[in-house]
Amino acid sequence: MFDARRLKCLESLLLNLEVCPLRASQYDTFNTAAAGLAKKGGRFKHFKGIATLESISDLRETPDRVILTILDGMGLLESNQRQRLESCLDMRIQASHPGDADITMLNLESLFSDLSTLVFKNPKLAV
């Protein structure tokens, strides 16, 4: 059972987040980085590129792991941050397809803490 006070804190965290659409120049920067990353070797050798993004709708159609990889390649996330956010993504996927591994309050607190620290309070990701 979730502690109502803790759940209220998590809800207030989510409600206080501002999501801003990207400006056209930011799509250009993202597209250029994705194209360059597709040519890069090393830890990005499996990245094959993406279709050009021109709107928030295009971004919504791009798989989350691909976006995280591009942000990593752009230097906006470091490898460890990307991996932690991929763990958050895994938990989100598991929660939407429940099985015998319950999502606990501690799991949620960890997930929201990672999102808050690595995304919403990350000055490199400010728009």
Rosetta blueprint (number, residue, H / E / L):
1 M L
2 F L
3 D L
4 A H
5 R H
6 R H
7 L H
8 K H
9 C H
10 L H
11 E H
12 S H
13 L H
14 L H
15 L H
16 N L
17 L L
18 E L
19 V L
20 C L
21 P L
22 L L
23 R L
24 A H
25 S H
26 Q H
27 Y H
28 D H
29 T H
30 F H
31 N H
32 T H
33 A H
34 A H
35 A H
36 G H
37 L H
38 A H
39 K H
40 K L
41 G L
42 G H
43 R H
44 F H
45 K L
46 H L
47 F L
48 K L
49 G L
50 I L
51 A L
52 T L
53 L L
54 E L
55 S L
56 I H
57 S H
58 D H
59 L H
60 R H
61 E H
62 T L
63 P L
64 D H
65 R H
66 V H
67 I H
68 L H
69 T H
70 I H
71 L H
72 D H
73 G H
74 M L
75 G L
76 L L
77 L L
78 E L
79 S H
80 N H
81 Q H
82 R H
83 Q H
84 R H
85 L H
86 E H
87 S H
88 C H
89 L H
90 D H
91 M H
92 R H
93 I H
94 Q H
95 A H
96 S H
97 H L
98 P L
99 G L
100 D L
101 A L
102 D L
103 I L
104 T L
105 M H
106 L H
107 N H
108 L H
109 E H
110 S H
111 L H
112 F H
113 S H
114 D H
115 L H
116 S H
117 T H
118 L H
119 V H
120 F H
121 K L
122 N L
123 P H
124 K H
125 L H
126 A L
127 V L
